[in-house]
Amino acid sequence: MRKDGWYTEEWADQGSAISLRVKEKVHDEQSPYQRIEIYETETFGTLMTLDGLVMVTDRDNFVYHEMMSHPALFTHQSPRRVLIIGGGDCGTLREVLKHDEVEHVDQVELDERVTRVAEQFFPELCAANDDPRAHLHFQDGIRWVAEAQPGSYDVIIVDSTDPVGPAAGLFGKAFYTDCHRALKADGIVVGQSESPLFHTTLIKEMHEALRGANFLDVATIHFPQCTYPSGWWSATLARKDATLAGFREEACRERSFATRYYNAGIHQAAFASPEFLFKTLL
Ligand code: SAM
């Protein structure tokens, strides 16, 4: 936080930054894995940063959490067993548990402190943590997937930090090969894939790694996320046995739960590739 009452996150390599005006810092700890800070901002509600990078704000997290979960879950024909890697703030878990078909969710977060701090400062994101279908584990997600029974999940969601440190391995071919094995024949994996504008090369490398891991179809969806680098974010999906085109549109339109960003039109629009990205991924 700067001394003049602004939290600023600078992206030096991109010559840009984001600032949020803060009222006060309300929490600061060094966990065994990372520095966890919580601020009360003037206009974005509560803010969580990990190692000085924005993870969640009250105001805009719904876009990210809905897009990390609903496109994959409505593309899968019958998502019953779901694995979330990372996701310690529990916002993605809450969205996944809105689906009545989901019977079991394992969430494997490296850092238990992220979840405990989220429970304290983001209680609404953690509202579903006591759902009997939710199983929270605190360990390395790379190891969890490597040791998972073959064919044990319908959908794997990789809700990770940026591809550095312990999260670096969550973007590579070896990890995706383990995901492929841990998924059922019609399984889908989705991972957050950074900014389409700033991280085009990373998205291209993710596509190559997922195809190299034998996924049949790979697609990147995109959505606004104003507190992340460039304000524009993406998730990359891969499916084992079939195309990602098409989804359970009627179930989506008649869903029993509320969303604030995702709907059937957004689902279709999010899969449309901007020209530069389309050409990069050819
Ligand atoms: N929405 C966020 C974003 O894109 O900036 C991600 C939020 S979530 C808090 C990311 C979580 O991934 C962190 O809590 C971090 O501890 C966890 N994580 C990083 N590497 C991991 C690994 N290898 N296994 C499990 N969790 C991991």
Residues whose N, C-alpha, C, O or C-beta is under 5 A from the ligand:
A	BS01	SAM	V54 M55 I85 G86 G87 G88 D89 V108 E109 L110 D111 V114 Q139 D140 G141 I142 D159 S160 T161 P166 A167 Q192
